Amino acid sequence: MTEFFSEDTGLSPDLLCFYPHADTVVLGGIAIDGEGNLAPDDKAAAEILVRCAEVEPRLAQARVLEHRIGARPTRATVRVEKDLWEDGTPVVHNYGHGGVGVTLSSGCAEETRDLLSAQ
């Protein structure tokens, strides 16, 4: 597979996406507000595979290599802000991206660079 797929599922916690990476494909997902449990959930994983296979039937026969679970905290607005520690060390806060961290990563990295290069 060479093309990714992502569908806006609105307010549903049942996300639908797959991202090819060379010989593997990452499938997703599920988003539950306030859930911080990082233990694999076999039922949720099976449901993700079914949803993705409905869009891309080749995935129905996919062999699951591993489960990746992550907590992706979200804020009303992403925080990219520079602070100085008492000793003058600059610290850039860069968080709150939620499930769109990859989408925003380049722009937030550039903003971080600009904050650190400004004196």
KAMOHU-V953713 format. One record per helix or strand. SS is the DSSP state (2 for helix, 1 for strand). FROM is the first residue (numbers start at 0). TO is the last residue. Records with the same first field share a line. If there is no record, write none. Layout:
SS->FROM-TO  FROM-TO
This chain:
1->4-6  13-20  23-29  73-83  89-96
2->41-54  56-60  97-116
